[in-house]
Amino acid sequence: MRFDLSDDQEFFRETARRFIEAEVPISVVREWHDHPDGYPQSWWQAAAELGWTSLMVPESLGGGSISGRPIVDLTIVADEMGRGVTPGPLMPTNVVADTLGRSGSPNQQALLEGVVAGEVVLGWAFCEPGGDWTADSVSAAAVPSNGGYALTGTKVAVEAAAQAHHLLVTARTQDGLVQFLVPADAPGLTITPQESLDLGRRFAEVRLVGVPVDPEAMVGTPGTATEADVERQRQVMVVLQCADNAGSAAKVLEFTVQYAFDRYSFGRPLASYQALKHRFADMKLWSEASQAAVDGAADALADGEDEARMVSVAKAYVGDHSVELMHDCVQMHGGIGVTYEHDLHLYLRRATVNRGLFGTPGDHRACLSKMMGY
């Protein structure tokens, strides 16, 4: 975690860590794998009381951040949730709440009171089958109908779709991209849970067949305004994923180092072998650099300076190195590291899913090359 936290931010971090350790230890996380929603609603409301759902909501709408830089404060929570491989709709709910706070109508913003209280969960229906996580790949159609619109298309890998009360659906009209806030029980909208490598989080396919929406359901305006919102949503989501992975990698490295001191081979602790020390040094470098990449991306988003480049830098680095670090830690543990009973696979599963969502490291390196004119 970053070294420039204020006293208030440090207290916020410590509170989040103690809350997770007390309420959602790994044993509870494993129990929740069988929960239909992946977590009980009462727990999410308790998390909301700590401010986890209010950081991206403007103060005028009942929210507020710790430092005045909401995305920086939110990465503190994402990092701690990564350390605890904790389930919950932190990412989609905050991403959509941020958009509603910026571009939503007064009626749409009225939902934020429930979001802040942890009573309303929001999801973002963006990616499509075969899509590449860019706005250009969106083909779901919003066709004028009966004074409003009819939405048709299929969205996949929608996090917390089955748990969400409303979905922010990204579609396309003749005028360009458009987004609608749609109730999850709208007629013509079908949510089908999808299998996921991550045992804690829930993803689903969202199928829209002529879903009727009023013009008042539109968030922002078609075209350039909506494109800016979508790009902002992608950047916030990627930064939170990277913070989650950086926290997971740091925790995995911690307990692997401890294991290497506790485990003896030929009368010596594993940690005493020179070759393994070199590998631990490399992993520590990757972990610290991952944290720095997340901090740089969050700062860029908070300051509105070169955010696209810094977010892609973070995903390109953290996406690869956090997963590679965990693979090395599996090797350090030996046979026990590949058992279901060991916790390591829970972290590796989550980090691997995060690596692929909203652009792989390779996709973001391609974006960086394009930005640099190559």
Buried (B, 14 or more C-beta within 10 A) or exposed (E): BBEEBEEEBEEBBEBBBEBBEEEBEBEBBBEBEEEEBBBEEEBBEBBBBBBBBBBBBBEEBBBBBBBEBBBBBBBBBBBBBBBBBBBBBBBBBBBBBBBBBBBBBEEBBEBBBBBBBBBBBBBBBBBBEEBEBBBEEBBBBBEEEEEBBBBBBBBBBBBBBBBBBBBBBBBBBEEBBBBBBBBBEBEBBEBEEBEBBBBBBBBBBBBBEEBBBEEEBBBBBBEEBBBBBBBBBBBBBBBBBBBBBBBBBBBBBEBBBEBBEEBEEEEEBBBEBEEBEEBBEBBBEBBEBBBBBBBBBBBBBBEEEBBBBBBBBBBBBBBBBBBBBBBBBBEBBEEEBEEEEBBBBBBBBBBBBBBBBBBBBEBBBBBBEEEEEE
